[in-house]
C-alpha cells in the first residue's frame, strides 16, 4: 500500500501507490478520502495511551507526572505507525478485503 515499507522515513510516511499491485484497487478513492483516517488514528492513539498508562502507572507504580511523560513519548515515537494504521483501518471500512488471488500449481 505504501511506497516505503519503513514508516520512519518521515518525508515518505504517507506516500502511497496509486493502485494495489495484486487486485488493481485504486487507493485514492476521492479527493481528501483519508481525512477520515484522523478519526481512526485518534482512536488507536487513545487506546495506546490508555495501555501505556495502565502499564506504567498501575503495574510499574511510577508517579503521575512521569506516567504522562511516558504516554507522550510512546505516542510521539509511534506516530508514523499510528498514522499508517489509521489509514489502513479507514480504507477497510469502505473496501472489503477479498484476499490474495490463488496461485495455481502446474
C-alpha positions in Angstrom: 0.0 0.0 0.0 2.8 2.4 0.8 5.8 3.2 -1.4 8.2 2.8 1.5 7.9 -0.1 4.0 9.7 1.8 6.8 7.2 4.2 8.4 10.0 6.1 10.0 11.1 7.7 6.7 9.2 10.8 7.8 9.1 12.6 4.5 7.5 9.5 2.9 5.2 8.3 5.7 2.1 9.0 3.6 3.5 8.2 0.1 1.1 5.6 -1.3 1.0 3.6 -4.5 -1.8 4.6 -6.9 -3.2 1.1 -7.2 -2.9 -2.3 -5.4 -0.3 -4.5 -7.2 -2.5 -7.6 -6.6 -6.0 -6.5 -7.4 -5.7 -3.1 -9.1 -7.9 -1.3 -6.5 -7.4 2.4 -6.5 -6.2 3.7 -3.1 -7.1 7.3 -3.7 -10.9 6.8 -4.0 -11.7 10.5 -3.9 -10.0 13.8 -3.0 -9.4 14.1 0.7 -10.6 10.5 1.3 -8.0 9.9 4.0 -9.0 12.9 6.1 -11.4 10.5 7.9 -8.4 8.4 8.9 -7.7 11.0 11.5 -10.6 9.6 13.5 -9.3 6.0 13.4 -5.8 7.3 14.2 -7.2 9.2 17.2 -8.9 6.0 18.5 -5.7 4.0 18.1 -3.7 6.7 19.9 -6.2 6.8 22.8 -6.0 3.0 23.1 -2.2 3.1 23.2 -2.3 6.0 25.7 -4.6 4.1 28.0 -2.5 0.9 27.6 0.7 2.9 28.4 -1.0 4.5 31.5 -2.1 1.1 32.8 1.3 -0.5 32.3 3.4 2.4 33.7 1.1 3.6 36.5 -0.6 0.5 37.7 1.9 -2.2 37.0 5.1 -0.4 37.4 3.9 2.1 40.1 5.5 5.2 38.6 4.4 8.7 39.8 1.7 10.5 37.8 3.9 13.2 36.0 6.4 10.6 34.7 3.5 8.5 33.7 2.1 11.3 31.5 5.5 11.9 30.1 5.9 8.3 29.2 2.5 8.4 27.4 3.7 11.4 25.4 7.0 9.7 24.5 5.2 6.5 23.4 2.7 8.4 21.2 5.4 10.5 19.6 7.6 7.5 18.9 4.7 5.5 17.4 3.1 8.4 15.5 4.2 7.1 12.0 2.9 3.6 12.8 -0.4 5.0 14.2 -0.9 7.2 11.2 -0.5 4.4 8.7 -2.5 2.0 10.8 -5.3 4.6 10.9 -5.3 4.9 7.1 -5.4 1.1 6.8 -8.4 0.8 9.1 -10.2 3.7 7.4 -9.9 2.2 3.9 -11.0 -1.2 5.3 -14.3 0.4 6.3 -15.1 1.1 2.6 -13.3 -1.6 0.7 -13.7 -5.2 1.8 -10.6 -7.3 1.8 -11.0 -10.2 -0.6 -7.7 -12.0 -0.1 -4.9 -12.5 -2.4 -5.5 -14.3 -5.7 -4.8 -18.0 -5.5 -1.8 -19.4 -7.2 -2.4 -22.5 -9.3 0.3 -25.1 -9.2 1.1 -26.7 -12.6 
